[in-house]
Amino acid sequence: MYNLLITDDESEIRNGLSNYFPWHEFGYQVVGQACDGEEALAFIEKKPVDVLLCDIRMPSLSGIDVAERLYRQGSGVKVILLSGFKEFEYAQLAVQYGVKRYLTKPTKYVEIAEVFGHLRSEMDHERMPAPSPSASSAESGLADHTIEKVKAYLQDNLSAATLENAAKHVYLNPFYLSKFFKTKTGENFSDYVMNLRMHRAAELLKTTHCKTYEISEIVGYSNAKNFTRMFRSFFGVTPREYRNED
């Protein structure tokens, strides 16, 4: 079992997270609650904690402040931030302190299960005394699953495909996902999305009667002129020229 500390300045949220989710089924035990960052750090100094689930905005110390202090101390505590939608960009700052994942409020069962399930797999791997073939296979499988999930999301949501939206879909920090995607695929996230958009646009030009501005919107360009410019740069011809080619 991994020791989990839950920190939020709202008692209702703390108690709800502590009691309504079956932590034991996922390999965790809630060892305490803290109402602010200072109390969380004090708790960690006295008792062993493996994971800190911490609200990003609190009086005194924010969740990012707590993550920074733990990072500076060389602590091995894994930090997962609770972030509201409006705090999403702010939460990205925490990647420099080792925060890879976050949960959005209001939290959902499936999101908690996925985030903490992945985290447990990572920690299990880290605790192994020496690498094994099976360990490498498990880690590789987890990475492949995440990348495939991102790719599937992009395929189905090209009109709204952004790094931030993809990161939300797999509960990862956007900056971390960007580096992770490059490491695992050898391709920049933005280049991958652009390739998807251009090839989808080319397909639509050949197989539908949609107008250029309609295809532009379908593949995620709100400005048709920008789309045409990008298409020409990518294929060497304009969308109209491409459609009329034999």
ZITA-V614942 format. One line per field, one symbol per residue. ss: DSSP state (H for helix, E for strand, C for the rest). phi: phi as a letter, one per 30 degrees, with the letter a starting at -180 (. if undefined). burial: 1 if it has 16 or more other ideal C-beta (glycine too) atoms within 10 Angstrom, else 0. A space follows every 50 residues. Layout:
# ZITA-V614942
ss: ???
phi: ???
burial: ???
This chain:
# ZITA-V614942
ss: CEEEEEECCCHHHHHHHHHHCCHHHHCEEEEEEECCHHHHHHHHHHCCCC EEEEECCCCCCCHHHHHHHHHHCCCCCEEEEEECHHHHHHHHHHHHHCCC EEEECCCCHHHHHHHHHHHHHHHHHHHCCCCCHHHHHHHHHHHHHHHHHH HHHHHHCHHHCCHHHHHHHHCECHHHHHHHHHHHHCCCHHHHHHHHHHHH HHHHHHHCCCCHHHHHHHCCCCCHHHHHHHHHHHHCCCHHHHHHCC
phi: .cdcccbadcdddeddddcccdeddcibbdclbbcadddddddddcbdbc bccbddcbdicddddddddddddidcddccccbdedceddddddddcidc babccddcedddddddddddeddedddddadbeedddddddddddddddd ddddedbedbdbeddddddchcdedddeddddddcibdeddddddedddd ddddddcbcddedddeddcjcdcdddddddddddcibdeddddddd
burial: 01111111100011001100101001110111111111111011000011 11111111001111111111100010111111100011011111101111 11110010000101110111000000000000000000000000011001 00110001001010011101111111110110000000100111011101 1101100000011011111110010011011000100010011000
